[in-house]
Amino acid sequence: MFVYNFKVNRTSIFKCILIIAALIFIILFGIAVYRIVSASLGGTNNFKVNDSIFQGEVASLTADNYTDVLKMVHDDLDTYIGQKIKFSGYVYRAPDFTDCEFVLARNMLVNNNSQSLIVGFLCNYDDIKSYPDNTWIEITGEITKGDYHGEIPVIKITQINKIQKPDDEFVYPPDATYIPTSVIL
């Protein structure tokens, strides 16, 4: 019969644990690098962001988030194409608009002296001629890409209702702390 006598001390145990931990780290690091490289080369392990637009959801714009959303959509139009939105404003037409184009506008206060600018989304609706300028309406529509002196968002209206002028008809400049997302909330 053979008997082996091993002498184990704390230093050798620590070295073994350290070597095993390093091997596990190297293996996990190698797997991560492999997945990243294979995903970037068109492999089957593509990373996907689970932040998508749900087709049935309609985002409501309010006086509080109106200019934040307006800026966000103008800055990154491709992200918001297909998003359904609902908001109110008044009919505003520029001289070079077609018969079915108008801006669903709001007045944005720019300083304490009540100076304001007209802001809003360009909209497209075949029967808008029946709504005179300065008529307050609420619309539901879908963000699309259009052209008006360059590429801009255009709202294709699916529903329109005449409303009363709201108590607070003004909106305020975009908030510097507003954090855009890929879905209008």
Secondary structure by P-SEA (a helix, b strand, c coil): cbbbbbbbcaaaaaaaaaaaaaaaaaaaaaaaaaaaaaaaacccbbbbbcccccccbbbbbcccaaaaaaaaaaacccccccbbbbbbbbbbbccccccccccbbbbbbcccccbbbbbbbbccccccccccccccccbbbbbbbbbcccbbbbbbccbbbbbcccccccccccccccccccccc
